């Protein structure tokens, strides 16, 4: 099972939160909807600015602890390197999740301009992998599903 380490921010150069999860879209949705009490709800930390997927939970936890121990400047450098515009990557997750889950070109969201020039789609051995090419990085996304309407309604 792949797990992800992620960094949320309240705004550009704002407050940071570093976390780990086995279902990134669902967890980010929980942060954004303030459905879980805690730091991100208290300090309005809702913008997904960076994430990295690992092959197992132990690797993810190790990476999370490593990043949490970093100086703020190092975290800023990590975010700036992969997301210099500080875009909310949650929107990227929504597009990628729909593509990965149904494996259909039509679901790649025709509203987005030329996704094929940004993403390389690869299905091999029933593992979907999406690589994002932005000159500085590539990242693979495990096969996730976004929270269903029922799951959204059942959140506290």
BELTA-V641853 format. One record per run of one state. SS is the DSSP state (a for helix, b for strand, c for the rest). FROM is the first residue (numbers start at 1). TO is the last residue. If there is no record, write none. Layout:
# BELTA-V641853
ss=SS from=FROM to=TO
ss=SS from=FROM to=TO
This chain:
# BELTA-V641853
ss=c from=1 to=2
ss=b from=3 to=9
ss=c from=10 to=15
ss=b from=16 to=21
ss=c from=22 to=23
ss=a from=24 to=32
ss=c from=33 to=38
ss=a from=39 to=42
ss=c from=43 to=46
ss=b from=47 to=54
ss=c from=55 to=56
ss=a from=57 to=69
ss=c from=70 to=71
ss=a from=72 to=82
ss=c from=83 to=89
ss=a from=90 to=102
ss=c from=103 to=104
ss=a from=105 to=108
ss=c from=109 to=114
ss=a from=115 to=118
ss=b from=119 to=124
ss=c from=125 to=126
ss=b from=127 to=132
ss=c from=133 to=148
ss=a from=149 to=154
ss=c from=155 to=156
